């Protein structure tokens, strides 16, 4: 007796699981990749400014804190944006702050590491309690 694949339920399940195990391409929004590149470029410029003595790390950090404060003070920030959108607004600034910290070794400043640092250190918003 010959069992056809379509008649046997186990074979169908096995076929489905094989399909699920095939590698799938991870698609990322191009805008996210552009932001990633822009943040890394600005970070490199910031480090060059500090190395040339044009700004101190403290001055650069103050400027970034000020930029986040301005972004957060916009009326729409609290009224119109949900917490994840607020984080999206502040994320590039926080990435640059993380890249500016002395404790981050320059040789290992990959975007993914900086993003992890930002995620680990972010605090909830006042209206989230």
N, C-alpha and C positions, 0 to 999 in steps of 0.2 A: 504494500500500500504506500502510495506517495502522498505526502502532505504538501499541499501548495502553500506558499507563504501567506497568501491572503486569507486562508481558511484557519490558520492556527493563531490564537490570540497571543501566545507567548512570543511568537516571532514578530508580531506587530509591535508589541511593547518593546522588544529588543531593538527593533528598527527605530522606534521613536527615541529610545535612549541614545542610540548611536548618533542620531541626528543632533540631539541636544549636547552631546559631548564634542562635537566638531567646534574648532576654534572660530570665534566670531570677531569681526573687526569692531573695535571700540571707536565710535564716532564722537568727536568732540566739536562743539560749536567753534567756528573759526574765530569769532570775536573773543572767546576765552583765550585762545592761543595768541591772538594779537595783544591782549592785555598782559599775558605772561611775558611776551617778548619786550613789551614796552616797560614793564616793571623792572626787568633785568637790565635794560638799557639805562633807565633812570638811576638804578642802583649803582651801576658802573660810573656814571657821571658824578653822582654824589660822592663816591669814594675818591674819585679824581680831585674833586673840589677840596675834600678834607686833606688828601695827601699833599696838595699844592699849598695848603695853608689858607685857602680862600674862605673856608668855613671850618668851624670845629664840629666835632660830632655832637656836642651839646647844642650848638646853634642849629644844626641840621635837624636834630630831634625836636627842638622847639618849633621849628617851621612845620614839621610833619604833624605834631600835636595840634598846632594852630589850624592846619588844613582840615584835620578831622573835626575839630571843634566847629569850624565854619560849616562843614558839610552837615554835621549833626544839628546845627541851629536852624537850618532851613525848615520852614513850617511843614512842608510836605514830608519831611523825614519821619516825624511821629504820626502825623495825621493820615497820610496816604500810603505809607510804605509798611509792609509787614516786616517782621524781624529778619527774615532771610534777605529781603531786598535792602534793608538797612546795612546788613553785613556786606552785601555786594558793593554798596557805595563806599564803605570804609575799607574794604579788603585791600585795594592797591596801596592805600596810605599805610596800612598796617604791615604789608609786605615790605615796604620801604623802611619802616621803623625797625622791623626785624633784621633787615640787611644792614642797618646802620649800627646795630649793637656791637660793642667791643667783643663780647663773648662768642660771637659767631665767627669761626675761622673762615677766612676768605676762600680758601681752597675748597671748601665744602658747601658753599652757598648755592645749592641747587634750588630751583624754584619750589620743588616738592617739599624740601626740608623747611624752607621759609614758610610755606603754606601750612605745614604741620605745626610749626611754632605759633603761627597766628591763631590757628584753631584751638590750640591748647591754652592760650593765654587770654582769649576773648572773654569778656564779662557780659552777663545779661543786661538788657536795657531796663531802666527804672520801671517802665510800664509792663514788664513781663512777670511781675510777682503776683 
